[in-house]
Amino acid sequence: MHYIKPILTAWLLIILSACSTYLPESDEENKDEPENLSGYTLRFSVQNDSGSDLNYPVSIYIFDRENTCISQENLSTAEDECSVQLPENKYTIAAFSGTDSHDYLFTNETTEQEYVRMTEKNYSDTPLQRAYSSINLNKPITVNLNFLHVTAAVYFTFSGVPPQSEGVEIAISPVSSGISLQGKYSNDEKTAIIPCHKTAEGVWDAGPVYVFPQPESAIHLSVNIQTNNKTEVYNYTYQSGMQSGCPYHFSGKYGESVGMDGEFQIEGWEPTVEIEFNLNENTSGNDDNDGHNDGDETPDKTDDNIIFVTEMPEEDTIWGPFYVWEMQESDNGCFDAIIIAPDQYYALASEAASIIEEYERDDFKEWRTFTREEAERFRNQFFEAENLESLNSFITSYGMDRFFLEDARYLCDELQSTFCFTNKRITAAGKKTEYYLRPVKTVRLKLK
């Protein structure tokens, strides 16, 4: 499994597309072919599926299979072109939009598990976007750098605050202090303390500012109002976790019932989550409209592993972060859904066992590969190039890794076999060959 490590001291962060090729099925095949000493051309093109503008410069870091940074390139404008000549090898590429921001820090010597960090204040005035790709360079390749947001945006608006108040600040926790090059948040429960500013209308507001979320944790707010050398503290808990690419607007009224005025949207981001609370009460809320698709809700699980949902997903749809491939009616009003994980890996079969054993997403554990029969059905469904491209276009728009067509084989049959989309052979997995690994899982669903 291959990731990357960066080397500057400021950069942006989101997860996404990979461009890789597959090594030959036989461990001995092509062993006598001469090495291409002149190398191959690696080109980059920039696309932005988030819909919002990229912040230039865009910095591109290229790492070899030993995780050594062997090249760093910059794109100053959208019209810039970038290409490098590199010897045949496996490479990982990380690109970041907005690396001129001084709020993102990293050390000069990092590993793929190291984190890009926020400064001590744990928030930034600039959003971070990230693109990531893994390739096997054995021919000229163009990598499409597809950028996604990796920060959440937060706004704050407080009205009715006593006019003699001298200052208002918000402590929001937990947030992550960093994100790894492979796209995992540090989840180290930091606090961001954000000052508010008083407007001409007497409203105290702040933002938008950008934080690394801690997605699985409830959001805690402490609103500190300073008046006559004393500080009043009002606490609030929002039971849902923040997600990257989503704006959150927290609004409160002092001593009154809550009401909202105005609209707060960021172009290219998800719809804003509006969260209202009374500053005179310590409250805990859970807004049902979290700005995401219905499938993003956390399902209720029972002891017999039935997941209760408010709406049954359909085949070929996105359910939370997962792709629903097949649905089959079971007993007692239940449906068995085969879901496909958003993440994809490239590893030896011997390494894949530990990867899939440790894989976890949205509290779902115990993932597996396609069975031999499932692999055949999945391959047959997307065997034509246009069918696979249609699938990729759909799932990558939700931030999922794409499936590869040329020179790419996928593990199946409990890691014993492999399949691909260019022929209909199911073949035994070699011991020294790396393959693609895509976790899948069967879940049992029932309407509440």
Secondary structure as UniProt FT lines:
FT   TURN            29..32
FT   TURN            37..38
FT   STRAND          40..47
FT   TURN            49..50
FT   STRAND          58..64
FT   TURN            65..66
FT   STRAND          69..75
FT   TURN            78..79
FT   STRAND          82..86
FT   STRAND          89..97
FT   TURN            99..100
FT   TURN            102..103
FT   STRAND          104..105
FT   TURN            112..113
FT   STRAND          115..118
FT   TURN            120..121
FT   STRAND          129..137
FT   STRAND          141..146
FT   STRAND          148..149
FT   STRAND          152..159
FT   TURN            163..164
FT   STRAND          167..176
FT   STRAND          178..180
FT   TURN            181..182
FT   STRAND          190..195
FT   STRAND          197..198
FT   TURN            200..201
FT   STRAND          204..212
FT   TURN            215..216
FT   STRAND          219..227
FT   TURN            228..229
FT   STRAND          230..238
FT   TURN            244..245
FT   STRAND          247..253
FT   TURN            267..268
FT   STRAND          273..278
FT   TURN            279..280
FT   STRAND          283..285
FT   HELIX           294..296
FT   STRAND          300..301
FT   TURN            303..304
FT   STRAND          306..309
FT   TURN            315..316
FT   STRAND          317..319
FT   TURN            320..321
FT   STRAND          322..329
FT   TURN            332..333
FT   STRAND          335..340
FT   STRAND          345..348
FT   HELIX           349..358
FT   TURN            362..363
FT   HELIX           372..381
FT   HELIX           385..396
FT   TURN            397..399
FT   TURN            406..407
FT   STRAND          410..412
FT   TURN            413..416
FT   STRAND          417..419
FT   STRAND          427..428
FT   STRAND          434..437
FT   STRAND          440..447
//
